[in-house]
Amino acid sequence: MKHKQAGTGIDRKLHDPVSDKLSPVFPLDLSKAKSIDALVRGMADTAFTGRQLGEAVDVLEAMARDKDCFVVMTLSGAMTVAKQGLIICDLIDRGLVNAVISTGALMAHGLVEATGCKHYRYDPKMNDVQLYEAGYNRVYDTLEPEQNLDQVELVMEEVLAKWDPSETMCSWRLNQEIGRHLKKHSKGRGILKSAFEQNVPVFVPAFTDSELGLDVALNNRMRMREGKPQINFNPFLDLNHFAETLLQQTRLGILTIGGGVPRNWAQQFGPYCELRVRRAGEDVPLKRYHYGVRVCPEPVHWGGLSGSPYSEAISWGKFVPPHEGGKFGEVFVDATVGLPIMIAAMFERLGKSYTKAAQGSRPAPKAKSSRR
């Protein structure tokens, strides 16, 4: 037999895909797609982002039907300015999201909605200098009038005026009190209002990077000027309340929109537990997320967390690998396109009356006091 030269082809033995049990793909037949769910199921049998979206809904459904799964939703980007807030309210109200981790800006813009104010379409005829002079803050193709944020500050003034300065503040406790205020004074729906009603904690890890954080900072400056005790803020109260809540759960799922600090903060729960055991000598279980669905168009090759796949997070001890039962879906699409379709399809599958029993619904403990 002659010596085979490197790089040449081989005489292949062709396999039968049916015998190898490969899964076929099928044409998307719109004549058979009589509902959003039917459309999504058909997309799952196609390719590319359509298949990703269809398969991700399967994971969402599995999370929703798993009675022992506590679901964390992480939010970044301008989702409330982009008018996606009621979808998040629906998920909370139906018990399908049990904790929220968000950017502060997203919660602030959601508070704008909850107080009855509106966002507006951006007119490209106005340049950004004109927008600044008119008090219109631009978020891509949508405007947030500065007057809206003044309204948010009025709400914050009322909430902060009732805050006992002997209690150290953290983001989930402040958001809880904002939700309580909205429950009493706002007729409309809102994320923090729904979260308060369903006892769902809302965490904002980068709290000072937001309108809400600036309002607290401004309030403290006025307190200092008036000789009143200032409010202390401790973000580690958030971290530990989140960790202790998740440690009480049987299984964990995560639904991530975008990436950034909210995603990483939620995902670091697994490593935090491991470090508490390995370095601090604590006796806590090593927990990881069993389910994961993320919606984000950023590709992995940019090197940012927003684009990193769940497979990478497995190496950090954040997720249960598939061979141990982990189920994941990743959809590379604008969330204002993907999220409404995915959630609508899931709601159709579950039925209008489906509401998941509350997870970890014990009364939320107050943050420990820290007297000055």
C-alpha positions in Angstrom: 0.0 0.0 0.0 1.4 3.4 -1.0 2.2 5.9 1.7 -0.7 8.4 2.0 0.3 12.0 1.6 -0.7 14.3 4.4 -3.7 16.5 3.6 -5.2 14.3 0.9 -8.8 13.1 1.0 -10.0 9.6 1.9 -12.3 7.1 0.4 -15.3 7.9 2.6 -17.9 5.3 3.8 -21.1 7.3 3.5 -23.5 6.9 6.5 -27.3 6.8 6.4 -28.6 9.7 8.5 -31.7 7.8 9.5 -29.6 4.9 10.8 -27.4 7.4 12.6 -30.6 8.9 14.1 -30.0 12.4 12.9 -32.8 14.9 13.4 -34.3 16.2 10.1 -35.2 19.9 9.5 -38.5 20.8 7.8 -39.8 23.7 5.7 -41.7 26.3 7.7 -45.3 25.9 6.5 -47.1 29.1 7.4 -50.4 27.5 6.3 -50.2 25.3 9.4 -49.1 28.1 11.8 -52.4 29.0 13.2 -51.0 30.5 16.5 -47.8 32.0 17.8 -46.9 28.7 19.4 -47.4 26.8 16.2 -45.2 29.3 14.4 -42.4 28.9 17.0 -42.7 25.1 17.0 -42.2 25.3 13.2 -39.3 27.6 13.6 -37.6 25.1 15.9 -37.5 22.6 13.0 -35.7 25.1 10.7 -32.2 26.6 11.2 -30.1 29.5 12.4 -31.8 32.0 14.8 -35.3 30.6 14.1 -34.2 27.3 15.5 -32.5 28.9 18.5 -35.8 30.8 19.3 -37.9 27.7 19.0 -35.6 25.6 21.1 -35.4 28.4 23.8 -39.1 28.4 24.2 -38.9 24.6 25.0 -36.5 25.5 27.8 -38.8 28.3 29.0 -41.7 25.9 29.1 -39.7 23.3 31.1 -38.7 26.0 33.6 -42.3 27.1 33.9 -43.7 23.6 34.4 -41.0 22.6 36.9 -42.8 23.2 40.2 -39.5 23.2 42.1 -37.6 25.6 39.9 -36.9 29.2 41.2 -36.5 31.5 38.2 -34.2 34.5 38.2 -34.7 37.1 35.4 -31.8 39.5 34.6 -32.4 42.6 32.6 -30.0 45.0 30.9 -30.5 47.5 28.0 -33.4 49.9 27.6 -36.2 47.3 27.9 -38.6 49.6 29.7 -38.0 52.6 27.4 -38.6 50.0 24.6 -42.0 49.3 26.1 -41.4 45.7 27.2 -42.2 46.3 30.8 -45.7 44.7 30.8 -44.2 41.4 29.6 -42.0 41.4 32.7 -45.0 42.2 34.8 -46.9 39.3 33.3 -44.0 36.9 34.1 -44.0 38.1 37.7 -47.8 38.1 38.1 -48.0 34.5 36.9 -45.3 33.3 39.2 -42.9 32.5 36.3 -40.2 34.9 37.6 -39.3 34.8 41.3 -36.4 37.3 41.5 -35.3 40.1 39.2 -31.8 41.5 38.8 -31.7 44.7 36.7 -29.8 47.8 35.8 -31.0 50.8 37.8 -31.8 52.8 34.6 -34.2 50.1 33.5 -36.0 50.3 36.8 -36.1 54.1 36.7 -37.6 54.2 33.2 -40.1 51.5 34.4 -41.0 53.8 37.3 -41.7 56.5 34.7 -44.3 54.2 33.1 -45.8 53.1 36.5 -46.4 56.8 37.4 -48.4 57.4 34.3 -45.8 59.3 32.3 -45.0 58.4 28.6 -42.0 57.9 26.4 -42.1 59.4 22.9 -40.8 58.6 19.4 -37.6 60.3 18.4 -38.0 62.6 15.3 -34.7 62.5 13.4 -35.4 66.1 12.2 -34.3 67.2 15.7 -30.5 66.9 16.3 -29.1 66.0 19.7 -28.2 69.6 20.6 -31.9 70.6 20.0 -33.0 67.6 22.1 -30.7 68.7 25.0 -32.0 72.3 24.9 -35.6 71.0 24.9 -35.0 68.6 27.8 -35.5 65.4 25.7 -33.1 62.7 26.6 -32.6 60.3 23.6 -32.4 56.5 24.0 -31.7 55.4 20.4 -35.1 56.0 18.7 -37.1 56.9 21.8 -37.2 60.0 24.0 -37.3 60.3 27.8 -38.4 63.8 28.7 -36.5 65.2 31.6 -39.9 66.1 33.2 -40.5 62.4 33.6 -37.4 62.0 35.7 -38.5 64.9 37.8 -41.7 63.0 38.4 -39.6 60.0 39.5 -37.7 62.2 41.9 -41.0 63.3 43.5 -41.9 59.6 44.1 -38.4 58.9 45.5 -38.7 61.9 47.8 -41.9 60.5 49.3 -40.4 57.0 49.7 -37.1 58.3 51.2 -38.9 60.7 53.6 -40.4 57.6 55.2 -37.1 55.6 55.3 -35.9 55.0 58.8 -32.2 56.0 58.7 -31.4 53.4 61.4 -32.0 50.8 58.7 -29.2 50.3 56.2 -30.5 50.5 52.7 -29.9 48.0 49.9 -31.5 47.9 46.5 -34.0 45.2 47.0 -35.4 46.8 50.2 -35.6 50.2 48.5 -37.3 48.7 45.4 -39.7 46.9 47.8 -40.7 50.2 49.3 -41.1 51.9 45.9 -43.4 49.0 45.0 -45.4 49.5 48.2 -45.8 53.2 47.3 -47.0 52.3 43.8 -49.5 49.8 45.2 -51.1 52.6 47.2 -50.8 55.5 44.8 -50.6 54.2 41.2 -53.5 52.8 39.2 -51.3 51.5 36.4 -49.1 48.4 36.2 -45.4 48.5 36.7 -42.5 46.1 37.4 -41.9 47.2 41.0 -45.6 47.2 41.7 -46.0 43.6 40.5 -42.8 42.6 42.3 -44.2 44.0 45.6 -47.5 42.3 45.2 -45.9 38.9 44.4 -43.1 39.3 47.0 -40.5 39.1 44.3 -37.2 40.8 45.2 -35.7 43.2 42.7 -31.9 43.7 42.9 -29.9 46.5 41.3 -26.2 45.6 41.8 -24.8 48.8 40.2 -27.3 51.0 42.1 -25.4 54.3 41.9 -25.2 54.0 38.1 -28.9 55.0 37.8 -31.4 57.8 38.2 -32.6 56.1 41.4 -29.1 56.1 42.8 -28.6 59.7 42.0 -31.9 60.5 43.8 -30.7 58.8 46.9 -27.4 60.7 46.7 -29.2 64.0 46.2 -31.5 63.2 49.1 -28.5 62.5 51.4 -26.9 65.8 50.4 -30.1 67.6 51.4 -30.3 65.6 54.7 -26.7 66.6 55.4 -27.5 70.3 54.7 -30.4 70.1 57.0 -28.5 68.4 59.8 -30.5 65.2 59.5 -29.0 61.7 59.6 -28.0 60.3 56.2 -29.1 57.0 54.8 -26.4 54.3 54.6 -26.3 52.0 51.6 -24.7 48.5 51.7 -24.7 46.4 48.5 -23.5 43.3 50.4 -27.0 43.1 51.9 -28.3 42.5 48.4 -25.6 39.9 47.6 -26.3 37.9 50.8 -30.1 38.1 50.6 -29.9 36.9 47.0 -27.6 34.0 48.0 -29.6 32.9 51.0 -32.8 33.0 48.9 -31.4 30.8 46.2 -29.8 28.4 48.8 -33.4 27.6 50.0 -34.5 26.4 46.5 -34.5 22.9 45.0 -33.7 23.9 41.4 -32.7 27.2 39.7 -33.4 28.7 36.3 -32.3 32.0 34.8 -33.8 34.1 32.0 -31.3 36.7 30.8 -32.0 39.7 28.6 -28.7 41.2 27.4 -25.8 40.7 29.7 -23.6 43.1 31.7 -23.6 43.4 35.5 -27.1 41.9 36.1 -26.2 38.7 34.3 -22.8 38.3 35.9 -24.1 39.2 39.4 -26.8 36.5 39.1 -24.4 33.9 37.7 -21.7 34.4 40.4 -24.0 32.7 42.9 -22.4 29.3 42.2 -18.8 30.5 42.6 -19.8 32.4 45.8 -21.2 29.2 47.3 -18.0 27.4 46.4 -15.8 30.0 47.9 -17.8 30.0 51.1 -17.1 26.3 51.4 -13.5 26.2 50.1 -12.1 29.4 51.6 -14.5 30.3 54.5 -15.2 26.7 55.7 -18.9 27.1 55.7 -21.4 24.3 55.3 -23.5 25.3 52.4 -24.6 23.3 49.3 -22.8 23.9 46.0 -25.7 25.0 43.8 -25.8 25.9 40.1 -28.4 26.9 37.6 -30.2 23.9 36.0 -32.0 25.9 33.3 -30.9 29.0 31.3 -32.3 31.0 28.5 -30.6 34.2 27.2 -31.6 36.6 24.5 -28.8 38.8 23.2 -27.4 39.5 19.7 -23.8 40.1 20.8 -21.4 37.5 19.3 -18.9 35.7 21.4 -15.8 36.9 19.5 -16.1 40.4 21.0 -15.0 38.9 24.3 -17.6 40.5 26.5 -19.9 38.8 29.0 -23.0 39.7 27.0 -21.9 37.3 24.2 -20.3 34.5 26.3 -22.2 31.2 26.0 -23.5 29.1 28.8 -20.9 26.4 28.0 -18.2 28.9 29.1 -20.1 29.5 32.4 -20.1 25.8 33.1 -16.4 26.0 33.5 -16.8 28.5 36.3 -19.3 26.3 38.2 -22.2 28.5 37.4 -24.4 26.0 35.5 -25.2 22.3 35.5 -23.7 20.7 32.4 -26.1 19.1 29.9 -25.0 15.6 30.6 -26.1 16.1 34.2 -29.5 17.5 33.2 -28.8 21.1 32.4 -31.1 22.7 29.8 -30.2 25.8 27.9 -31.3 28.0 25.1 -29.4 31.0 23.6 -31.0 33.3 21.0 -29.0 35.9 19.1 -31.7 38.4 18.4 -32.8 41.9 19.5 -34.8 41.2 22.7 -37.6 43.6 21.5 -38.2 41.1 18.7 -37.4 37.8 20.4 -38.8 38.2 23.9 -42.5 39.0 22.9 -42.6 36.1 20.5 -41.0 33.7 23.0 -43.2 34.7 26.0 -46.4 34.8 23.9 -45.7 31.2 22.6 -45.0 30.0 26.1 -48.2 31.5 27.5 -50.1 29.8 24.7 -48.6 26.5 25.7 -49.3 27.0 29.4 -52.8 28.2 28.9 -54.5 31.4 30.2 -55.2 30.0 33.7 -51.7 28.7 34.4 -50.1 30.3 37.3 -47.1 28.8 39.0 -47.1 28.4 42.8 -44.9 30.9 44.6 -41.3 29.9 45.1 -39.4 30.9 48.2 -42.5 32.9 49.3 -41.6 33.3 53.0 -41.9 36.8 54.2 -38.8 38.7 53.1 -36.6 39.5 56.1 -35.6 43.1 56.6 -32.0 44.1 56.1 -30.1 44.3 59.4 -30.0 47.7 61.0 -26.8 49.7 61.2 -27.1 52.6 63.7 -24.8 55.6 63.2 
